[in-house]
């Protein structure tokens, strides 16, 4: 048996694993030969090894074994052992938090399923409103998003602690004398050479404790938006990847499950007499609106600084990966040149590609919930999938803020860059309120309202804007709401929520007037109270 020295030449990093290819070269004589490849990490999956090569030989079989090497101690390891105990205590606490977050996600999913199942009964019995469904859906989505974010953070912290513990143990074993055992993987290759030949072998295997997480830099311009894809590569495999050909793939090493359908049973709900107040209602005015974080963009370069500025040097040329799309929409990015990624708990950012997309600026104003107009950019994705990840958003090079995106399909439209639009002013005014409407003689009460939505475009170009407002809505037959024809026809109205879409020329003013009447039986109490 002879050993063959191999070097890691190619690495393909998946979302939750990696495929490593080692290449070695040796001279072998004629006849049956047994070769051994050593130095492979213990985290390599034993059933994933594949061997091929070039040379005048026939491959008979391969065998994969775990081997353990023992190193005798030197010196005292008391201090480092105390550090390990502290880290292990911290690790147990983080593991408890991870279990808690996982239970939290399971509990939230169960609550959402139960609420969706029961809500139809409550709604049909008049014990709840659509506002409660909206609030519950938003709250559960926010809680799930926060729990998953915490779970990712805790998982990375756990990987960091594991790496520190591993390093401390290595130092103890190698330097300070704690008896050390190291587990490695070895591959035994049986082959038969027809004659003396030069043999070049490729050993490929998959391993865990390697992954990558996508992040994006998005720069929004006029009609065009650039998106830079960045891969944060993690290598905790205890193998150093030195001068390797790196491929970053959106594929996952985990199995995919096709979930079988289950019956959806419906039953008749028999409401019980209420002894108390029933389900709690929301605050007056209905569901709270989503808060939008806005950051102002400032440019504070003085004239003196501009005059003294030296001529700009040419920008560095940045090489990008070559993207190729495979089966099922999986994208592989072949990183140019050779890359070195050492085994550690730190992320290694790798720039993948720079895409340019078409974008369109849109304005949005929620008249009943927002004091100012905001601008967003609607971006049309290209031919590649955008996996979920964190996003840093810029507007013409100026930083706006950070957000995250879910998975975006090819050619799907999505919106980014929500910010205050200071060149568009908007105000909602109550111009008439009539509480003495005729109808008391018929045993009913009636109120009338008239509003004006005033907008002005101070920018130098035409804008597109979506305006949203709402009027009262009731599912009760004892309360009726009638809306007159607004001065600007709306695009749609659903459950009392009105949506207008229009364009405003530069320096154009727009006023939308509308009114509505609410009528109910005089012995009833309307909740929430009308303004």
Order of alpha helices (4+ residues) and beta strands (2+ residues): beta-beta-beta-beta-beta-beta-alpha-alpha-beta-beta-beta-beta-beta-alpha-beta-beta-beta-beta-beta-beta-beta-beta-beta-beta-beta-beta-beta-beta-beta
